[in-house]
Amino acid sequence: MQTVMMSRALVCCAVALLLEGCWLAPKQGVTPLFESPSFGDDFWARWGDGKAELASYELTHPRYGSPRRGTALTIFVTERFDPMQRVKSDSGEGVSVMKLNLVEDFATGIYDYNLMTSAFVTLEPALGRPAGSPYKIAFSGQEWCGQTWEQWLFDRAVIRRTAHSYFDGEADESEEIAIHPKGVAEDALWHWARGFSGPALEPGGTIDLRMLPSMQRLREIHEGPGWVAATLSRSGTPSTVEVPAGTFEVETYSVSTPGFTRTFFVERAEPRRIIRWETSEGESADLIADDRLEYWKMNGPEFDAAVEKLGLSPRPPRTM
């Protein structure tokens, strides 16, 4: 029995190594449009310290014809990702990624919405595409009517999409979407605005391409994904913006599609935080505060002060 188990283990290891080579080797796949961003010593001096950047925002989110006030939180942190399971690697082996968790909470009348988008871009070449390419995006939404969940896994030439929803007509879905050689994902534009994902633009520059709209927007209008024409642009001159966190000199990075625009106001100085974002549909988020923390270790009641430092209030024991 022990010999059989050892043989199976050796086979599994061999298969894993073979698959990892297939996933990581830049062989067949979609020819990328964008050059790889630079992730050198300066990048890793900040982002390789084992901490995450947490930033809180005053959120306005339009829903059911009215602007809703709430909060948003972004978490940027580097991780190692298992190339087969596309999850965080406990062993520390795998593909280096930059993770963004975007958490949004707002109320609509008697009930509230709790939304979370997780977007991962690679920090090294993988799947035949350069560093800075989308690797995985997931979304979940909870509100009193029901919940939805969706995941996109970016392979060499296709995106494997899986979705589950409470709502009729979209209960359980799976499909493959061809990766467009000139395509970006809206959910990865938070990375793009900060220089973690291509395409790089000179001040005043623009580029026409294709984009997959964000999962959140698609879920709210109950539509499936598809590539749409889009234009990315970077402002030619800096400006200033005032938010609860203070006054900042910023550049603007925008994406425009027919009938929709999203704009990021990014501080010119390092670490190039997103100070504000807004859309033509009335959504906006203004920076309240930020901190660098090993937040996954801070799950005891003594860490309420860290929540307050982010300009947020600890959740009370009774919210209803």
C-alpha positions in Angstrom: 0.0 0.0 0.0 2.8 2.4 0.9 4.5 1.7 -2.5 1.3 2.4 -4.3 0.8 5.7 -2.4 4.3 6.8 -3.1 3.9 5.9 -6.8 0.7 8.0 -6.9 2.4 10.9 -5.2 5.2 10.8 -7.7 2.8 10.7 -10.6 0.9 13.7 -9.1 4.1 15.6 -8.7 5.1 14.9 -12.3 1.7 15.9 -13.6 1.8 19.1 -11.5 5.2 20.0 -12.8 4.2 19.4 -16.4 1.0 21.4 -16.0 2.9 24.2 -14.3 5.3 24.3 -17.3 2.3 24.5 -19.6 0.7 27.3 -17.7 3.8 29.4 -17.3 5.8 28.8 -20.5 5.2 31.6 -23.1 4.4 29.3 -26.0 1.1 29.3 -27.8 -1.6 31.8 -26.9 -2.8 35.3 -27.7 -0.2 37.7 -28.9 -0.3 40.5 -26.4 -0.9 44.1 -27.4 0.8 45.6 -24.4 4.3 45.6 -23.1 4.9 44.3 -19.6 5.0 46.8 -16.7 8.3 47.0 -14.8 8.3 45.3 -11.4 11.9 46.0 -10.3 13.6 46.5 -7.0 11.8 49.7 -6.2 8.4 47.9 -6.6 9.4 45.0 -4.4 10.9 47.2 -1.8 7.4 48.4 -1.1 5.2 45.6 -2.1 7.3 42.7 -1.0 7.2 43.7 2.7 4.5 41.2 3.6 1.9 43.9 4.3 -1.2 45.0 2.4 -2.4 48.5 1.6 -5.9 49.2 2.9 -7.7 52.3 1.8 -11.2 53.4 2.8 -13.5 55.6 0.8 -16.8 57.5 1.1 -18.9 55.8 -1.5 -21.9 57.0 -3.5 -23.5 54.2 -5.6 -26.5 54.8 -7.8 -29.1 52.0 -7.4 -32.9 52.0 -8.2 -32.8 55.5 -9.5 -31.2 57.1 -6.4 -27.7 57.8 -5.1 -26.9 55.6 -2.2 -24.3 56.5 0.5 -22.0 53.9 1.8 -18.3 52.8 2.2 -15.7 51.2 -0.1 -12.5 49.5 0.9 -9.6 48.5 -1.4 -7.0 46.0 -0.4 -3.8 45.8 -2.6 -1.3 43.1 -1.7 1.1 40.8 -3.5 0.7 37.0 -3.2 1.9 33.8 -4.7 -0.8 32.0 -6.7 -1.1 28.3 -7.3 -1.2 28.1 -11.2 -3.4 25.0 -11.2 -6.0 25.9 -8.6 -5.8 29.6 -9.1 -5.8 30.2 -5.4 -3.3 31.6 -2.9 -0.4 29.1 -2.5 0.4 28.1 1.1 3.7 26.7 0.0 4.9 30.1 -1.3 5.5 28.6 -4.8 3.6 29.6 -7.9 2.9 32.8 -9.9 3.4 36.2 -8.3 0.2 38.3 -8.5 -1.1 41.7 -7.3 -4.4 41.1 -5.6 -7.1 43.8 -5.3 -10.1 43.2 -3.1 -12.7 45.9 -3.6 -15.4 45.8 -0.9 -18.5 48.0 -1.2 -21.4 48.4 1.2 -24.5 50.6 0.9 -28.1 50.6 1.8 -31.2 50.7 -0.4 -34.2 51.5 1.7 -34.9 48.7 4.1 -32.1 46.4 3.0 -28.4 46.8 2.1 -25.9 45.5 -0.5 -22.6 43.9 0.3 -20.4 43.6 -2.8 -16.9 42.3 -3.3 -14.7 42.1 -6.4 -11.4 40.3 -6.3 -9.0 41.0 -9.3 -5.6 39.4 -9.7 -3.0 40.5 -12.3 0.4 38.7 -12.8 3.7 40.2 -11.7 5.6 37.9 -14.0 5.0 36.3 -17.5 2.4 33.5 -17.3 0.1 31.7 -19.7 2.0 33.1 -22.7 1.1 36.7 -21.7 3.3 39.3 -20.1 3.4 40.5 -16.5 0.5 42.8 -15.7 -2.1 40.5 -17.4 -5.4 39.5 -15.7 -5.1 36.1 -14.1 -8.4 35.7 -12.2 -11.4 37.9 -11.4 -14.2 36.9 -9.0 -17.3 38.8 -7.8 -19.9 38.1 -5.2 -23.0 40.1 -4.3 -25.3 39.7 -1.3 -28.6 41.5 -0.7 -31.9 40.6 0.9 -33.4 39.2 -2.4 -30.5 36.8 -2.9 -26.9 36.4 -3.8 -24.8 36.0 -6.9 -21.3 34.7 -7.5 -19.1 34.8 -10.7 -15.5 33.8 -11.6 -13.4 34.4 -14.7 -10.1 32.4 -15.1 -7.8 33.8 -17.8 -6.1 31.0 -19.7 -3.9 31.2 -22.7 -6.5 32.1 -25.3 -9.9 31.8 -23.5 -11.5 33.0 -20.3 -13.3 30.2 -18.4 -16.4 31.8 -16.9 -18.6 30.3 -14.2 -21.6 32.0 -12.6 -24.3 31.2 -10.1 -27.3 33.4 -9.2 -30.5 33.5 -7.3 -32.3 35.2 -10.2 -34.3 33.4 -12.8 -32.6 32.9 -16.2 -29.1 33.1 -14.8 -29.0 30.3 -12.1 -26.0 28.3 -13.3 -23.9 29.4 -16.2 -20.5 28.3 -17.7 -18.9 29.3 -21.0 -15.5 30.1 -22.6 -14.9 33.6 -23.9 -12.1 34.1 -26.4 -9.4 36.5 -25.1 -9.2 39.6 -27.3 -5.6 40.5 -28.3 -6.5 44.1 -27.7 -8.6 43.5 -24.6 -8.7 44.7 -21.0 -11.0 43.9 -18.1 -12.7 46.9 -16.4 -12.2 45.1 -13.0 -8.4 45.3 -13.6 -8.3 49.0 -14.4 -7.7 49.8 -10.7 -4.4 48.0 -11.3 -3.8 49.8 -14.7 -4.3 53.3 -13.2 -1.5 52.5 -10.7 0.9 51.1 -13.2 0.5 47.4 -12.3 -1.1 46.5 -15.6 -0.7 47.6 -19.2 -1.1 49.5 -21.4 1.3 52.3 -20.3 0.3 55.7 -21.6 2.4 58.9 -21.9 0.8 62.0 -20.4 -2.0 63.1 -22.8 -2.0 59.6 -24.5 -5.0 57.5 -25.6 -5.5 54.0 -27.0 -8.5 52.3 -28.5 -9.1 48.7 -27.6 -11.8 46.3 -26.3 -13.0 45.9 -22.8 -15.0 43.4 -20.7 -17.3 45.5 -18.4 -17.1 44.9 -14.7 -18.9 42.0 -13.2 -20.6 44.2 -10.7 -22.1 46.4 -13.5 -23.1 43.4 -15.5 -24.8 41.7 -12.5 -26.8 44.9 -11.7 -28.3 45.0 -15.2 -28.4 41.1 -15.4 -26.4 40.8 -18.6 -23.6 38.5 -19.6 -20.1 39.6 -20.5 -19.0 40.6 -24.0 -16.2 42.7 -25.5 -17.1 46.4 -26.1 -15.2 49.1 -27.8 -13.3 51.3 -25.3 -10.8 54.1 -25.2 -8.2 54.5 -22.4 -6.7 57.9 -21.7 -4.3 59.7 -19.4 -4.5 63.4 -18.6 -1.8 65.6 -20.1 -1.4 67.9 -17.1 -1.8 67.3 -13.3 -4.6 68.8 -11.2 -5.6 68.8 -7.6 -8.4 67.1 -5.9 -9.7 67.5 -2.3 -11.1 64.5 -0.5 -11.6 63.6 3.3 -8.0 62.4 3.4 -6.7 65.8 2.2 -5.7 67.6 -0.9 -3.6 65.8 -3.5 -1.9 66.5 -6.9 -3.3 63.9 -9.2 -3.4 62.6 -12.8 -6.5 61.2 -14.3 -6.8 57.8 -16.0 -10.1 57.2 -17.8 -11.9 54.5 -19.8 -14.8 55.5 -22.1 -17.2 53.2 -23.8 -20.4 54.1 -25.6 -22.6 55.7 -22.9 -20.2 55.1 -20.0 -17.0 56.6 -18.6 -15.0 55.7 -15.5 -12.2 58.0 -14.2 -9.5 57.4 -11.6 -7.8 60.3 -9.9 -4.3 58.9 -9.0 -1.8 60.7 -6.9 1.4 61.7 -8.8 3.7 60.8 -5.9 4.5 57.2 -4.9 2.8 55.0 -4.0 0.3 56.4 -6.5 -2.8 55.7 -4.5 -6.2 56.0 -6.0 -7.5 59.2 -4.4 -10.9 59.2 -6.1 -12.9 57.4 -8.7 -16.1 58.3 -10.4 -18.3 57.2 -13.3 -20.7 58.9 -15.7 -23.5 57.0 -14.0 -23.1 58.8 -10.7 -20.8 56.5 -8.8 -18.0 58.1 -6.8 -15.5 57.2 -4.1 -13.4 59.6 -2.1 -10.4 58.5 -0.1 -10.8 58.7 3.7 -7.6 57.1 5.0 -5.2 54.3 4.3 -2.7 52.1 6.1 -0.3 49.2 5.5 -1.2 46.2 7.7 -1.0 42.5 8.0 -4.8 42.6 8.3 -5.3 38.8 8.1 -3.6 38.6 11.5 -5.8 41.3 13.1 -9.0 39.4 13.8 -9.3 40.1 17.6 -11.5 42.7 19.4 -8.3 44.6 20.3 -8.0 45.8 16.7 -11.0 48.1 16.7 -8.5 51.0 16.9 -7.1 50.0 13.5 -10.6 50.2 12.0 -11.0 53.7 13.4 -7.6 54.7 12.0 -9.0 53.9 8.6 -11.9 56.4 9.3 -14.4 53.6 9.7 -16.6 52.6 12.6 -16.3 49.1 14.1 -19.5 47.1 13.3 -21.9 47.3 16.2 -23.4 44.1 17.7 -26.8 45.0 16.4 -27.1 46.5 12.9 -30.9 46.1 12.4 
